[in-house]
């Protein structure tokens, strides 16, 4: 699944991943170590990506990993390359004419499936929601894992944020915890990881019924998980070889 996250998050191109996979086969080294050796990733980025990989091993976990500001449904689907911008524009025009929900239109037109709609709506609801548990995709966690700030300082900044009601990024820069360029890098990395997590949730949706996204990870079943991993692995290998386009023109 690491290759899928790297591609969906735009951490690596298909061509570079193909080279890395060939080197992995020849040397027996782990894919992440190969990419670090090639200079495509640094150690901190790899650590963060691997932590996200662990959090996206099931439908429920991929959705629960959502973080950051809440985004619009159409924007999420376009960013995950499950919907073309022109198709979104046509659906939005139809929504304006009919008053129908955007998700309903997209499913009716065959642009996404009902399971994919359930997944992306679940992901969207998690964004912007107050989360007490630690998530690898929260900005503070990304900054800590990439050694741009200590956990003690991020906790201090979070306490200040509760009082000021400002965005955590603003608090970090204004309080001198981070330089603006560090915040920009952290936000960019967060967006890549969020895209990869959303793409993982949507990939699960292609092999699971919509109701599976409401189940805790322990109830998805080992046999179902094996089926998911088989499909995701095959999809990644096909994308690397150029057999599968990143974004289908139609559904």
Buried (B, 14 or more C-beta within 10 A) or exposed (E): BBBBBBBBBEBBEBEBBBBBBEBBEEEEBEBBBBBBEEEBBEEBBBBBBBBBBEBBBBBBBBBBBBBBEEBEBBEBBBBBBBBBEEBBEBBBEBBEEEEEEBBBBBBEBEBBBEBBBBBBBBBBEBBEEEBEEEBBBBBBBBBBBBEBBEEEBBEBBBEBBEEEEEEBBEBBBEBEBBEEEBBEBBBEBBBBBBBBBBBBBBBBBBBBEBEBBEBEBEEBEEEBBEEBEEBBEEBBBEBBEEEBEEEEEEB
